[in-house]
Amino acid sequence: MLTVAPDIEVLARFGRALADPIRCRILLALREAPVYPADLADALGVSRTRLSNHLACLRDCGLVVTVPDGRRTRYELADARLGHALDDLRAAVLAVETDRTCAEADEQGCC
């Protein structure tokens, strides 16, 4: 039973990261390639301050890392398997969708 708690904590961290649309967009962008914060802020249309807060959250969750590059720092996924996990999660969610709408699921606290 002791191994369940770490597994739950890992999944909770991943869930926390995915709970915000901007963080989802960041993860999907990093799935494509490492990126510099200023470029990412421009691509996502968010302020650098707001992006910085989301990147800090993703770092705290252990999902992204910083890589020094001369005077700049770029961000990338902490592990390439995270990109595959995001793809698998998206595919799995699409595969199990039913006729039930998200609004109906939301009434039950599911969405």
C-alpha distances in whole Angstrom, upper triangle without the diagonal:
4,5,6,8,10,11,11,14,15,16,17,20,21,22,23,26,27,27,31,33,35,32,31,35,34,31,34,36,35,33,37,38,38,40,41,41,44,45,41,42,46,44,42,45,43,44,43,41,39,38,37,35,33,33,32,29,28,28,26,23,24,25,29,31,34,37,40,43,46,47,44,40,39,36,34,30,28,27,29,26,26,29,28,25,27,30,27,26,29,30,27,28,32,31,29,32,34,37,35,36,34,36,35,31,32,33,30,28,27,29
4,5,6,8,9,11,12,14,15,16,18,20,21,22,24,26,27,30,33,34,30,30,34,33,30,33,35,33,32,36,36,36,38,39,38,42,43,39,41,44,43,40,43,41,42,41,39,37,36,35,33,31,31,29,27,26,26,23,21,21,23,27,28,32,34,37,40,43,44,42,38,37,33,31,28,26,25,28,25,25,28,27,24,27,29,27,26,30,31,28,29,33,32,31,33,35,38,37,37,35,37,36,33,33,34,31,29,28,30
4,6,6,7,9,10,11,13,15,16,17,19,20,22,23,25,28,30,31,28,28,31,30,27,29,32,30,29,32,33,32,35,36,36,40,40,37,38,41,40,38,41,39,40,39,37,35,34,33,31,29,29,27,25,24,23,21,19,19,21,24,26,29,31,35,38,41,41,39,35,34,31,28,25,22,22,24,21,21,25,24,21,24,26,24,23,27,27,25,26,30,29,28,31,33,36,35,35,33,35,35,31,31,33,30,28,26,28
4,6,5,6,9,10,11,12,14,15,16,18,20,21,22,25,28,29,26,26,29,29,26,28,31,29,28,32,33,32,34,36,35,39,39,36,37,40,39,36,39,37,38,37,36,34,33,32,30,28,28,27,24,23,23,21,18,19,20,24,26,29,32,35,38,41,42,39,36,34,30,28,25,23,22,24,21,21,24,23,20,22,25,22,21,24,26,23,24,27,27,25,28,30,33,31,32,30,32,31,27,28,30,27,24,23,25
4,5,5,6,9,10,10,12,14,15,16,18,20,20,24,27,28,25,25,28,28,25,28,30,28,28,32,32,31,33,35,34,37,38,34,35,39,37,35,37,35,36,35,34,32,31,30,27,25,25,24,21,21,21,18,16,17,19,22,24,28,30,34,37,40,40,38,34,32,29,27,24,22,22,24,22,21,24,24,21,22,25,23,22,25,27,24,25,28,28,27,29,31,34,32,32,30,32,31,28,27,29,26,24,23,24
4,5,5,6,9,10,11,12,14,15,17,18,20,23,25,26,23,23,26,25,22,25,28,25,25,29,29,28,30,32,31,34,35,32,33,36,35,33,35,33,34,33,32,30,28,27,25,23,23,22,19,18,18,16,13,14,16,19,21,24,27,30,33,36,37,34,30,29,26,24,21,18,18,21,19,18,21,21,18,20,23,22,20,24,25,23,24,28,28,27,29,31,35,33,33,30,32,32,29,28,31,28,25,24,25
4,5,5,6,9,10,11,12,14,16,17,18,21,24,25,22,21,25,24,21,23,26,24,23,27,28,27,29,31,30,34,34,31,32,35,34,31,34,33,34,33,32,30,28,28,26,23,23,22,19,18,18,17,14,14,15,19,21,25,27,31,33,37,37,35,31,29,25,23,20,18,17,19,17,16,19,19,15,17,20,18,17,20,22,20,21,24,24,23,25,28,31,30,30,27,30,30,26,26,28,26,23,21,22
4,5,5,6,9,10,10,12,14,15,16,19,22,23,20,20,24,23,21,23,26,24,24,28,29,28,30,31,30,34,34,30,31,35,33,31,33,31,33,32,31,28,27,27,24,22,22,21,18,17,18,16,13,15,16,19,22,26,28,32,35,38,38,35,31,30,26,24,21,19,19,21,19,17,20,20,16,18,21,19,17,20,22,20,20,23,24,22,24,26,29,27,28,25,27,27,23,23,25,23,20,18,20
4,5,5,6,9,10,10,12,14,15,18,21,22,19,19,22,22,19,22,25,23,23,26,27,26,28,29,28,31,32,28,29,33,31,29,31,29,30,29,28,26,24,24,21,19,19,18,15,15,15,13,10,12,13,17,19,23,26,29,32,35,35,32,28,27,23,22,19,17,18,20,18,16,20,20,17,18,21,20,18,21,23,21,21,25,26,25,26,29,32,29,29,26,28,29,25,24,27,24,21,20,21
4,5,5,6,9,10,11,13,14,17,20,20,17,17,20,19,16,19,22,20,19,23,24,23,25,26,25,29,29,26,27,30,29,27,30,28,29,28,27,25,23,22,21,18,18,17,14,13,13,12,9,9,10,14,17,20,23,26,29,32,33,30,26,24,21,19,16,14,14,17,14,12,16,16,13,15,18,17,15,18,21,19,19,23,24,23,25,28,31,29,29,26,28,29,25,25,27,25,22,20,21
4,5,5,6,9,10,10,12,15,18,19,16,15,19,18,16,18,21,20,19,23,24,24,25,27,26,29,29,26,27,30,28,26,29,27,29,28,27,24,23,23,21,18,18,18,15,14,15,14,10,12,12,15,18,22,25,28,31,34,34,31,28,26,22,20,16,16,16,17,15,12,15,16,12,13,16,15,12,16,18,16,16,20,20,19,21,24,27,25,25,22,25,25,21,21,24,22,19,17,17
4,5,5,6,9,10,10,13,16,18,15,15,19,18,16,19,22,20,20,24,25,24,26,27,25,29,29,25,26,29,28,25,28,26,27,26,25,22,21,21,19,17,17,17,13,13,15,13,9,12,12,16,19,22,25,29,31,35,34,31,28,26,22,21,18,17,18,20,17,15,18,18,15,15,18,18,15,17,20,18,18,21,22,21,22,25,27,25,25,21,24,24,21,20,22,20,17,16,16
4,5,5,6,9,10,12,15,16,12,13,17,16,14,17,19,18,18,22,22,21,22,23,22,25,26,22,23,26,25,23,25,23,24,23,22,20,18,18,16,14,14,13,10,9,11,9,6,8,9,12,15,18,22,25,28,31,30,27,24,22,19,17,15,14,15,17,16,13,16,17,14,14,18,17,15,17,20,19,19,22,24,23,24,27,29,27,26,23,25,26,23,22,25,23,20,18,18
4,5,5,6,9,11,13,14,11,11,14,13,11,14,16,15,15,19,20,19,21,22,21,24,24,21,22,25,23,21,24,22,24,23,22,20,18,18,17,13,14,14,11,9,11,11,7,9,8,11,15,18,21,25,27,30,30,27,23,21,17,16,13,13,13,15,13,10,12,14,10,10,14,14,11,14,17,16,15,19,20,20,21,24,27,25,24,21,24,25,21,21,24,22,19,17,16
4,5,5,6,9,12,14,11,10,14,14,12,15,18,17,17,20,22,22,23,24,23,26,26,22,22,25,24,21,23,22,24,24,23,20,19,19,17,14,15,16,12,11,14,13,10,12,11,14,18,21,24,28,30,33,33,29,26,24,20,19,16,16,17,18,16,13,15,16,12,12,15,15,11,13,16,15,14,17,19,18,19,22,24,22,21,18,20,21,18,17,20,19,16,14,13
4,5,5,8,11,12,9,10,14,14,13,15,18,17,18,21,22,22,22,23,21,24,24,21,21,24,23,20,22,20,21,21,20,17,16,16,14,11,13,13,9,9,12,11,8,11,11,14,17,20,23,26,29,32,31,28,24,22,19,18,16,16,18,19,18,15,17,18,15,14,18,18,15,16,20,19,17,20,23,22,22,25,27,24,23,19,21,23,20,18,21,20,16,15,14
4,6,7,9,10,6,7,11,10,9,12,14,14,14,18,18,18,18,19,17,20,21,17,18,21,19,17,19,17,19,18,18,15,13,14,12,9,10,11,7,6,10,10,7,10,8,11,14,17,20,23,25,28,28,24,21,19,15,15,13,13,15,16,16,12,14,16,13,12,15,16,14,15,18,18,17,20,22,22,22,25,27,25,24,20,22,24,21,20,23,23,19,17,16
4,6,7,9,6,5,9,10,9,11,13,14,14,17,19,19,19,21,19,22,21,17,18,21,19,16,19,17,20,20,19,16,15,16,14,11,12,14,11,9,13,13,11,13,11,13,17,19,22,26,27,31,30,27,23,21,17,16,14,15,16,17,16,12,13,15,12,10,13,14,11,12,15,15,13,16,19,18,18,21,24,22,20,17,19,21,18,17,21,20,17,15,13
4,7,9,8,8,11,12,12,14,16,17,17,20,22,22,22,23,21,23,23,19,19,22,20,17,19,17,19,20,19,16,15,17,14,11,14,15,11,11,15,14,12,15,14,16,19,22,25,28,30,33,32,29,25,23,20,19,17,19,20,21,20,16,17,18,16,13,16,17,14,14,18,17,15,18,20,19,19,21,23,21,19,15,17,19,16,15,18,18,14,13,11
4,6,5,6,9,10,11,12,14,16,17,19,20,20,19,20,18,20,20,16,16,18,17,14,15,14,16,17,16,12,12,14,12,9,12,13,11,11,15,15,13,16,14,15,19,21,24,26,28,31,30,26,23,21,18,18,17,19,20,21,21,17,17,19,17,14,17,19,16,15,19,19,17,19,22,22,21,23,25,23,20,17,18,21,18,16,20,20,17,16,13
4,5,5,6,9,10,10,12,14,15,17,19,19,18,19,17,19,18,14,14,16,14,11,13,12,15,16,16,13,12,15,13,10,13,15,13,13,16,17,16,18,15,16,19,21,24,27,28,31,30,26,23,21,18,18,17,19,21,21,21,17,16,19,17,14,16,18,15,14,18,18,16,17,21,21,20,22,23,22,19,16,18,21,19,17,21,21,18,17,14
4,5,5,6,9,10,10,12,14,16,17,17,15,16,13,15,15,11,10,13,12,8,10,9,11,12,13,9,8,11,11,7,10,13,11,11,14,16,15,17,14,14,17,18,21,23,24,27,26,22,20,18,15,16,15,18,20,20,20,17,16,19,18,15,17,19,17,16,20,21,19,20,24,24,23,26,27,26,23,20,21,24,22,21,24,25,22,20,17
4,5,5,6,9,10,10,12,15,15,15,14,15,13,15,15,12,12,15,13,10,13,11,13,13,14,11,9,11,10,6,8,10,9,7,11,13,11,13,11,11,14,16,19,21,23,26,25,21,18,16,13,13,12,14,16,17,17,14,14,17,15,12,15,17,15,15,19,20,18,20,23,23,23,26,28,26,24,21,23,25,23,21,25,25,22,20,17
4,5,5,6,9,10,10,13,15,15,15,17,15,17,17,13,14,16,14,11,14,13,16,16,17,14,12,14,14,10,11,14,12,10,14,15,13,14,11,12,16,18,20,23,24,28,27,24,21,18,15,14,12,15,16,16,16,12,12,14,13,9,12,14,12,11,15,16,15,16,19,20,19,23,25,23,21,18,21,23,21,20,24,24,21,19,16
4,5,5,6,9,10,11,13,13,13,15,13,15,14,10,11,13,10,8,11,11,14,15,16,13,11,14,14,10,11,15,14,12,15,17,16,17,13,13,16,17,20,22,23,26,26,22,19,16,14,13,13,16,17,17,17,14,12,15,15,11,13,16,14,13,16,18,17,18,21,22,21,25,26,25,23,20,22,25,23,22,26,26,24,22,18
4,5,5,6,8,10,11,10,10,11,10,12,11,8,9,12,10,8,11,11,13,13,14,12,9,11,12,8,8,12,11,9,12,14,14,14,11,10,13,14,16,19,19,23,22,18,16,13,10,10,10,13,15,15,16,13,11,15,15,12,14,17,16,15,18,20,19,20,24,25,24,28,29,29,26,23,26,28,26,25,29,29,26,24,21
4,5,5,6,9,10,10,11,13,13,15,14,11,13,15,13,12,15,15,17,16,17,15,12,14,14,10,10,13,12,9,11,14,12,12,8,8,12,14,16,19,20,24,24,20,17,14,10,9,7,11,12,11,12,9,8,11,11,8,11,14,13,13,16,17,17,18,21,22,22,26,28,27,26,23,26,28,25,25,28,28,25,23,20
4,5,5,7,9,11,11,14,14,16,15,11,14,15,12,11,15,15,18,18,20,17,14,16,17,13,13,16,15,12,15,18,16,16,12,12,15,16,18,21,22,25,25,22,19,15,12,11,10,13,13,12,13,10,8,11,11,8,9,12,12,11,14,16,16,16,19,21,21,24,27,26,24,22,25,27,25,25,28,28,26,23,20
4,5,5,7,8,8,11,11,13,11,8,11,12,9,9,13,14,16,16,18,16,13,15,16,13,12,16,16,13,15,18,17,17,13,12,14,15,16,19,19,22,22,18,16,13,10,9,10,13,14,13,15,12,10,13,14,11,12,16,16,14,17,20,19,20,23,25,24,28,30,30,27,25,28,30,28,28,31,32,29,27,24
4,5,5,5,7,10,11,14,12,9,12,14,12,12,16,16,18,16,18,17,13,14,16,13,11,14,15,11,13,16,15,14,10,9,11,12,13,16,16,20,20,17,14,10,8,6,6,10,11,10,12,10,8,12,13,11,12,16,16,15,18,20,20,21,24,26,26,30,32,32,30,27,30,32,30,29,33,33,30,28,25
4,6,8,10,14,15,17,15,13,16,17,14,14,18,19,21,20,22,20,17,18,19,16,14,17,17,13,15,18,16,15,11,10,13,14,15,19,19,23,23,20,17,14,11,8,7,10,10,8,10,8,5,8,10,8,9,12,13,13,15,17,18,19,21,23,24,27,30,30,28,26,29,31,29,29,33,32,30,27,24
4,7,9,13,15,17,14,12,15,16,13,14,18,19,21,20,23,21,18,19,21,18,16,20,20,16,18,21,20,18,15,13,15,16,16,19,18,22,23,20,17,14,12,9,10,13,13,10,13,11,8,11,13,11,11,15,16,15,17,20,20,20,23,25,26,29,31,32,30,28,31,33,31,31,35,35,32,30,27
4,6,10,12,15,12,11,15,15,13,14,18,19,20,19,21,21,17,18,20,18,15,18,19,16,17,20,19,17,14,12,13,13,13,15,15,18,19,16,14,10,9,7,9,12,12,10,13,12,10,13,15,14,14,18,19,18,20,23,24,24,26,29,29,33,35,35,33,31,34,36,34,34,38,37,35,32,30
4,7,10,12,11,10,13,15,13,14,18,18,19,17,19,19,15,15,18,16,13,16,17,14,14,18,18,16,13,10,10,9,9,12,11,15,16,13,10,6,6,4,7,10,12,11,14,13,12,15,17,16,17,20,21,21,23,25,26,26,29,31,31,35,37,37,35,33,35,38,35,35,38,38,35,33,31
4,6,9,7,6,10,11,10,12,15,15,16,13,16,16,12,13,16,14,12,15,17,14,14,18,18,17,14,11,11,10,10,12,11,14,14,11,9,5,5,7,10,13,15,14,18,16,14,18,19,18,19,22,23,22,25,27,27,28,30,32,32,36,38,37,35,33,35,38,36,35,38,39,36,33,31
4,6,5,6,9,10,11,12,14,14,14,11,14,15,11,11,15,14,11,14,16,15,15,18,19,18,16,12,12,9,10,10,10,12,11,8,6,4,6,9,12,15,17,18,21,19,18,21,23,21,22,26,26,25,28,30,30,31,34,35,35,39,40,40,37,35,37,40,37,36,40,40,37,35,32
4,5,5,6,9,10,10,12,11,10,7,10,11,7,8,11,11,9,11,14,13,13,16,18,17,16,12,12,10,12,12,12,14,13,9,8,7,7,10,13,16,18,19,22,19,19,22,23,21,23,26,25,25,28,30,29,30,33,35,34,38,39,38,36,33,35,38,36,34,37,38,35,33,30
4,5,5,6,9,10,10,10,9,7,10,11,9,10,13,13,12,15,17,17,17,20,21,21,19,16,16,14,15,15,14,15,13,10,10,9,11,14,17,19,22,22,25,23,22,25,26,24,25,29,28,27,30,32,32,32,35,37,36,39,41,40,37,34,36,39,37,35,39,40,37,35,32
4,6,5,6,9,10,11,11,9,13,14,11,12,15,15,13,16,19,17,18,21,22,22,19,16,16,15,15,16,14,16,15,12,11,10,11,13,16,19,21,21,24,21,20,23,24,22,23,27,26,25,28,30,30,30,33,35,34,38,39,38,36,33,35,38,36,35,39,39,36,35,32
4,5,5,6,8,9,10,9,12,11,8,10,13,12,11,14,16,14,15,19,19,19,16,14,15,14,15,16,16,18,17,13,12,10,9,11,14,17,19,19,21,19,17,21,21,19,20,24,23,22,25,27,26,27,30,32,31,34,36,35,32,30,32,35,33,31,35,36,33,31,28
4,6,5,6,5,6,6,9,9,6,9,12,11,11,14,15,15,16,19,20,20,18,16,17,16,17,18,18,20,18,15,14,12,12,14,17,19,22,22,24,21,20,24,24,21,23,26,25,24,27,29,28,28,32,33,32,35,36,35,32,29,31,34,33,31,34,35,32,31,28
4,5,5,7,8,8,12,12,10,13,15,14,14,18,19,18,20,23,23,24,21,19,20,18,20,20,19,21,19,16,16,14,15,17,19,22,24,24,26,23,22,25,26,23,24,27,27,25,28,30,29,29,33,34,33,36,37,36,33,31,32,35,34,32,36,37,34,33,29
4,6,8,10,11,14,13,11,14,16,15,15,18,19,18,20,23,23,23,20,18,19,18,20,21,20,22,21,18,17,15,14,15,17,21,22,22,24,21,19,22,23,20,21,24,24,22,24,27,26,26,29,31,30,33,34,33,31,28,30,33,32,31,34,35,33,31,27
4,6,9,10,13,11,9,12,14,12,13,16,17,16,18,21,21,21,19,17,19,19,20,22,22,24,23,19,18,16,15,16,17,20,22,22,23,20,18,22,22,18,20,23,22,20,23,25,24,24,28,29,27,30,31,31,28,25,27,30,29,27,31,32,29,28,24
4,7,9,12,10,10,13,15,14,15,18,19,18,21,23,23,24,22,20,22,21,23,24,24,26,24,20,20,18,17,19,20,24,26,25,27,24,22,25,25,22,23,27,25,23,26,29,27,27,30,32,30,33,33,32,29,27,28,31,30,28,32,33,30,29,26
4,6,8,7,6,10,11,11,12,15,16,16,18,20,21,22,20,18,20,19,22,23,23,25,23,19,18,17,16,18,20,22,25,25,27,23,22,26,25,22,24,27,25,24,27,29,27,28,31,32,31,33,34,33,30,27,28,31,30,28,31,32,29,28,25
4,5,5,6,9,10,11,12,14,16,17,18,20,21,23,21,19,20,19,21,22,22,23,21,18,17,17,16,19,21,23,26,27,29,25,25,28,28,25,27,30,28,27,30,32,30,31,35,35,34,37,37,36,33,30,31,34,33,30,33,35,31,31,28
4,5,5,6,9,10,10,12,14,15,16,18,20,21,19,17,17,16,18,18,19,20,17,15,14,14,14,17,19,21,24,25,27,24,24,27,27,24,27,30,28,27,31,33,31,32,35,36,35,38,39,38,35,32,33,36,34,32,35,36,33,32,29
4,5,5,6,9,10,11,13,14,15,17,19,20,19,17,18,17,19,20,21,22,19,17,15,16,15,18,20,22,25,26,28,25,25,28,28,25,28,31,29,28,32,33,32,33,36,37,36,39,40,38,35,32,32,36,34,31,34,35,32,31,28
4,5,5,7,9,10,11,13,14,16,17,19,18,16,18,17,20,21,22,24,22,19,17,17,15,18,19,21,24,25,26,23,23,26,25,23,25,28,26,25,29,30,28,30,33,33,32,35,36,34,31,28,29,32,30,27,30,31,28,28,25
4,5,5,6,9,10,11,12,14,15,16,15,13,14,14,17,18,19,21,19,16,14,13,12,14,15,18,21,22,23,20,20,23,23,20,23,25,24,23,27,28,27,28,31,32,31,34,35,34,31,28,29,32,30,28,31,32,29,28,25
4,5,5,6,9,10,10,12,14,15,14,12,13,12,15,16,18,19,17,14,12,12,11,14,15,17,20,22,23,20,21,24,24,21,24,27,25,25,29,30,29,30,34,34,33,37,38,36,34,30,32,35,32,30,33,34,30,30,27
4,5,5,6,9,10,11,13,14,14,13,14,14,17,19,21,23,21,18,15,15,13,16,16,17,21,23,24,20,21,25,23,21,24,27,24,25,28,29,28,30,33,33,32,35,37,35,32,28,30,32,30,28,31,31,27,27,25
4,5,5,6,9,10,11,13,11,11,13,13,17,19,21,23,22,18,16,14,12,14,14,15,18,20,21,17,18,21,20,17,21,23,21,21,25,25,24,26,29,29,29,32,33,31,29,25,27,30,27,25,28,29,25,24,22
4,5,5,6,9,10,10,9,8,9,10,13,15,17,20,19,15,12,11,8,10,11,12,15,17,19,15,16,20,19,17,20,22,21,21,25,26,25,27,30,30,30,33,35,34,31,28,30,32,30,28,31,31,28,27,24
4,5,5,6,9,10,10,9,10,10,14,16,18,21,19,16,13,13,11,13,13,13,17,19,20,17,19,22,21,19,23,25,23,24,27,28,27,29,32,32,32,35,37,35,33,30,31,34,31,29,32,32,28,27,25
4,5,5,6,9,9,9,11,13,17,19,21,24,23,20,17,16,13,14,13,13,16,19,19,16,18,20,19,17,21,22,20,21,25,25,24,27,29,29,29,32,34,32,30,27,28,30,28,26,29,28,25,24,22
4,5,5,6,5,6,8,11,14,17,20,23,22,19,15,14,10,11,9,10,13,15,15,12,14,17,15,14,18,19,18,19,22,23,22,24,27,27,27,31,33,31,29,26,28,30,27,26,29,29,25,24,22
4,5,5,6,5,6,8,12,15,18,20,20,17,13,12,9,10,9,9,12,15,16,13,15,18,17,17,20,22,20,22,25,25,25,28,30,30,31,34,36,35,33,30,32,34,31,29,33,32,28,27,25
4,5,8,8,9,12,15,18,21,24,23,20,17,16,13,14,13,11,14,18,18,15,18,20,19,18,22,23,21,23,26,26,26,29,31,31,31,34,37,35,33,30,32,33,30,29,32,31,27,26,25
4,6,8,10,13,17,20,23,26,25,22,19,17,14,13,11,10,13,15,15,12,15,17,15,15,19,19,18,20,23,23,22,25,27,27,28,31,33,32,30,27,29,31,27,26,29,28,24,23,22
4,6,7,11,14,17,20,23,23,21,17,15,12,11,9,7,9,13,13,11,14,16,14,15,18,19,18,20,23,23,23,26,28,28,29,33,35,34,33,29,32,33,30,29,32,31,28,26,25
4,7,11,13,17,19,23,23,20,16,14,10,9,6,5,8,10,10,8,10,13,11,11,15,16,15,17,20,20,21,23,25,26,27,30,33,32,30,27,30,32,28,28,31,30,27,25,23
4,7,10,13,16,19,19,16,12,10,7,6,4,5,8,10,12,9,11,14,14,13,16,18,18,19,22,23,23,25,27,28,29,33,35,34,32,29,32,34,31,30,33,33,29,27,26
4,7,10,13,16,16,14,10,8,6,6,6,5,9,12,14,12,14,17,17,17,20,21,21,23,25,26,27,29,31,32,33,36,39,38,36,33,36,38,35,34,37,36,33,31,29
4,7,9,12,13,10,6,6,5,7,9,9,12,14,17,15,16,20,20,20,22,24,24,25,28,29,30,31,34,35,36,39,42,40,39,36,38,40,37,36,40,39,36,34,32
4,6,10,11,9,6,5,6,8,10,10,13,15,18,17,17,21,22,21,24,26,26,27,30,31,32,33,36,37,38,41,44,43,41,38,41,43,40,39,43,42,39,37,35
4,6,7,6,5,6,9,11,14,14,17,18,22,21,21,24,25,25,27,30,30,31,33,35,35,37,39,41,41,45,47,46,45,42,44,46,44,42,46,46,42,40,38
4,6,5,5,7,10,12,16,16,18,19,23,22,22,25,27,26,28,31,31,32,34,36,36,38,40,42,42,46,48,47,46,43,45,48,45,44,48,47,44,42,40
4,5,8,10,13,16,19,20,22,23,27,26,26,29,30,30,32,34,35,35,38,40,40,41,44,45,46,49,52,51,49,46,48,51,48,47,51,51,47,45,43
4,7,10,14,17,20,21,23,25,28,27,27,30,31,31,32,35,36,36,38,40,40,42,44,46,46,49,51,51,48,45,47,50,48,46,50,50,46,45,42
4,7,10,13,17,18,21,22,25,24,24,27,28,27,29,32,32,32,35,37,37,38,41,42,42,46,48,47,45,42,44,46,44,43,46,46,43,41,39
4,7,10,13,14,17,19,22,20,20,24,25,24,26,29,29,29,32,34,34,35,38,39,39,43,45,44,42,39,41,44,41,40,43,43,40,38,36
4,7,10,12,15,15,19,17,17,20,22,20,22,25,25,26,28,30,30,32,34,36,36,40,42,41,39,36,38,41,38,37,41,41,38,36,33
4,7,9,12,13,16,14,14,17,18,17,19,22,22,22,25,27,27,28,31,32,33,36,38,38,36,33,35,38,35,34,38,37,34,32,30
4,6,8,9,12,10,10,14,15,14,16,19,19,20,22,24,24,26,28,30,30,34,37,36,34,32,34,36,34,33,37,36,33,31,29
4,5,6,9,7,8,11,11,11,14,16,16,17,19,21,22,23,25,27,28,31,34,33,32,29,32,34,31,31,34,34,31,28,26
4,7,9,8,10,12,12,13,16,17,17,19,21,22,23,25,27,28,29,33,36,35,34,31,34,36,33,32,36,35,31,29,28
4,5,6,8,10,10,12,14,15,16,18,20,20,22,24,25,27,28,32,35,34,34,31,34,36,33,32,36,35,32,29,28
4,5,6,7,9,10,11,13,15,16,17,19,21,22,23,25,27,30,34,33,33,31,34,35,32,32,36,35,32,29,28
4,5,5,6,9,10,10,12,14,15,16,18,20,21,22,24,28,31,31,31,29,32,33,30,30,34,32,30,27,26
4,5,5,6,9,10,10,12,14,15,16,18,20,21,23,26,29,29,28,26,29,30,27,27,31,30,27,24,23
4,5,5,6,9,10,11,12,14,16,17,18,20,22,25,28,28,27,25,29,30,27,28,31,30,28,25,23
4,5,5,6,8,10,10,12,14,15,16,18,20,24,27,27,27,25,29,30,27,28,31,30,28,25,23
4,5,5,6,8,10,10,12,14,15,16,18,22,25,25,25,23,26,27,24,25,28,27,25,21,20
4,5,5,6,9,10,11,12,14,16,17,21,23,23,22,20,24,25,22,23,26,25,23,20,18
4,5,5,6,9,10,11,12,15,16,20,22,23,22,21,24,26,23,24,28,27,25,21,20
4,5,5,6,9,10,10,12,14,18,21,22,22,20,24,25,22,23,27,25,24,20,19
4,5,5,6,9,10,11,12,16,19,19,19,17,21,22,19,20,23,22,20,17,15
4,6,5,6,9,10,11,15,17,18,17,16,19,20,18,19,23,22,20,17,15
4,6,5,6,9,10,14,17,18,18,17,21,22,19,21,24,23,22,19,17
4,5,5,6,9,12,16,16,17,16,20,20,17,19,22,21,20,16,16
4,5,5,6,10,13,13,13,12,16,16,14,16,19,18,17,13,12
4,6,5,9,12,13,13,13,17,17,15,17,20,20,19,16,14
4,6,9,12,13,15,15,19,18,17,19,22,21,21,17,16
4,6,10,11,12,13,16,16,14,17,19,17,18,14,14
4,7,8,9,10,13,13,11,14,17,16,16,13,12
4,5,8,10,13,11,11,14,16,15,16,13,13
4,6,9,11,10,11,14,15,15,17,15,14
4,7,8,6,7,10,11,11,13,11,11
4,5,5,6,9,10,11,13,11,10
4,5,5,6,9,10,10,8,6
4,5,5,6,9,10,9,8
4,5,5,7,9,9,9
4,5,5,6,5,6
4,5,5,5,5
4,5,7,8
4,6,8
4,6
4
